[in-house]
Amino acid sequence: MPRDYRKEYDNYHSKPSQKKKRASRNAARRKLQAGGRVKKGSNMDVHHVDGNPLNNSPKNLRVVNRSENRSFARTSTGRKARS
């Protein structure tokens, strides 16, 4: 069965809380681009250390490889493991 992107957007990505989180993640990347810590088109992601995308304080933002940021350890309940 193919993935229904329209339904996925309607049920999840269009919610106001998810829009705010996405906007905050984009703002974090722009902030680090302006500071010269990450470049457009690089294989680097902006990592929120505490896992909260709404917290864009400098202490909470770190530049990491895309593969490192997108492959985090999971616990038995399916949550992110605290590091």
N, C-alpha and C positions, 0 to 999 in steps of 0.2 A: 504494500500500500504506500503510495507516495506521500510525502510530507505536505501538509496543508498549511502553507505559510500565511495565507489570509486569516485562517482561523487562529493560528498562533499569535498573529499580531492583534487581532480583535480581543482575544482572551487574556493576553499578557502584556505585550509591548506597548499597547495604547493606553494602559492605565496611568493616571497622573503620577503615581509614586515611581513607576518605572521610567517615565519620561524625565523626572527630576534626577534620578540616579544616572541615567544616560547623559543628560546635560552636564552633570557634575563631573563625570568621567572625561567627557570631551573637554571641559574647562581645565581639568588637571593636565591633560596632554598639551593644550595650548599654553598653559603656564610654564611647563618645562621646555616647550619649544622656544618660547620667548627668552628663557634663561639659557638656552644653548645646550641643555642637557640631553635632548633627544632631537632627532631630525626627522623630517617627513620622509616616508618611504623606508625607514630603517627597520630592522627586525627586532626592535626594542618596544616593550610595552611599559606603561606607567602602572606601577604596582601600588595599591593602597595597603600599607602594612597591617593596619587593624581590620581590613576587610570591609570597611565602611566607605562606599564611594562618595558619600556626602561630606566626608572629612578631607579637605584638600589642604591641610596645613603642611608646611614644608617638611616637618618631621615625619609625616605619614606617607609621603610620596617617595618612591624609589624607582629607578630605571632598571629593568631586568630584561633578559632575553624573552622573546615571545614564547618559546617552548617552556621555559621555566614558569612563566606566569600562568600559562593555560593548562598546566598539568600538575595540579596540587594534590597532595595526599588527602584521601577521604577516610573518615572513620567508618565503623560498622553501620552507623545510622545514616550514612550518606552525606554528612556535613563535612566542611573543611576542617582539616586538622590544624590546631593552633601551633604556630612555630615559635 
